[in-house]
């Protein structure tokens, strides 16, 4: 198993899927949006998991282990990947739910799939996750 752009995308999609609809009875129907791509690019915890999984995959593939041992190691790495996905998704979902409650939002969606409208709560979610936004590169 190699950690490449596709695996990175899968981790990001997992974060996307983790954002559930948040209900708050009695409040006006407001929509919050979270930019999961921005979170995945700036979140050290996400980056650390990604780097560790990539290093582990590379170590497995470069090792002189038998085919069977490599297959077992890949299976263990896949389990580790699933555990990381679950943990990261839970963290983002909890943060989004907290912000939605504070802002009396009825739903939270990911920015990637909403054409327009909604309130961007990404900075608030980043604060809860202790993410510092990286400056954009100069043109």
C-alpha positions in Angstrom: 0.0 0.0 0.0 1.5 3.3 -1.0 0.3 6.6 0.3 -0.1 8.9 -2.7 -2.4 11.6 -3.9 -5.3 9.1 -4.1 -4.8 8.1 -0.5 -4.5 11.8 0.6 -7.8 12.4 -1.3 -9.3 9.4 0.5 -8.4 10.9 3.9 -9.9 14.2 2.8 -13.0 12.5 1.6 -13.3 10.8 5.0 -13.2 14.2 6.6 -15.9 15.4 4.2 -18.1 12.4 5.1 -17.6 13.1 8.8 -19.5 16.3 8.7 -23.0 15.4 9.6 -26.2 17.5 9.5 -26.4 19.3 12.8 -29.9 20.1 14.1 -30.8 22.8 16.5 -34.6 22.9 17.2 -36.2 26.2 17.3 -33.5 28.0 15.3 -33.7 29.6 11.9 -32.5 27.3 9.1 -28.9 28.4 8.6 -26.2 26.5 6.8 -22.6 26.3 7.9 -19.8 25.4 5.5 -16.4 23.9 6.3 -13.5 23.8 3.8 -12.1 20.4 4.5 -9.4 20.7 1.9 -8.1 23.8 3.7 -8.2 21.9 7.0 -6.4 18.9 5.6 -3.7 21.2 4.2 -3.1 23.1 7.4 -3.8 20.6 10.2 -0.6 19.2 11.6 -2.4 16.2 13.0 -3.6 15.3 9.5 -0.2 15.9 8.0 1.5 13.8 10.7 -0.8 10.8 10.1 -0.3 11.2 6.3 3.4 11.3 6.6 3.6 8.4 9.0 1.4 6.2 6.9 3.4 7.1 3.8 6.7 6.3 5.6 5.3 3.0 6.9 4.1 2.0 3.4 7.5 2.9 1.9 9.3 0.9 4.6 7.1 -2.2 3.9 7.7 -2.0 0.1 11.4 -1.5 0.4 11.9 -4.3 3.0 13.3 -7.7 2.2 10.4 -9.4 3.8 8.6 -12.3 2.2 5.6 -11.7 0.1 3.4 -13.1 2.9 5.0 -10.9 5.6 4.6 -7.8 3.3 0.9 -8.7 2.9 0.5 -9.0 6.6 2.3 -5.7 7.1 0.0 -4.0 4.5 -3.1 -5.4 6.3 -1.8 -3.9 9.5 -1.1 -0.6 7.8 -4.7 -0.6 6.4 -6.1 -1.0 9.9 -3.9 1.8 11.1 -5.2 3.9 8.2 -8.8 3.2 9.1 -8.1 4.1 12.7 -6.6 7.4 11.6 -9.5 8.1 9.4 -12.0 7.5 12.2 -10.0 9.7 14.6 -9.6 12.6 12.2 -13.2 12.4 11.1 -14.4 12.4 14.7 -12.3 15.4 15.6 -13.6 17.5 12.6 -17.2 16.4 13.2 -17.1 17.3 16.9 -15.6 20.7 16.1 -18.2 21.4 13.4 -21.0 20.4 15.7 -19.7 22.6 18.4 -19.5 25.6 16.1 -22.9 24.9 14.6 -24.4 24.9 18.1 -22.7 28.1 19.1 -23.8 29.8 15.8 -27.3 28.3 15.9 -26.8 26.6 12.5 -29.2 23.9 11.4 -26.8 22.1 8.9 -23.2 21.9 8.2 -21.9 20.9 4.7 -18.5 20.9 3.1 -17.6 23.9 1.0 -16.4 21.6 -1.8 -20.0 20.6 -2.7 -21.9 23.9 -2.2 -22.0 26.3 -5.1 -23.1 29.4 -3.1 -24.6 30.5 0.1 -24.0 29.4 3.7 -21.7 30.7 6.4 -18.1 29.7 6.3 -17.3 28.2 9.7 -13.9 26.9 8.7 -11.9 29.4 10.8 -14.0 28.5 13.9 -13.4 24.8 13.3 -9.7 25.5 12.8 -9.5 27.3 16.2 -11.1 24.3 18.0 -8.6 22.0 16.2 -5.8 24.4 17.0 -4.9 24.8 13.3 -2.9 27.8 12.2 -3.5 28.8 8.6 -0.4 28.7 6.5 0.1 31.9 4.5 -0.7 31.6 0.8 2.4 31.6 -1.5 3.0 34.9 -3.3 2.4 34.9 -7.0 
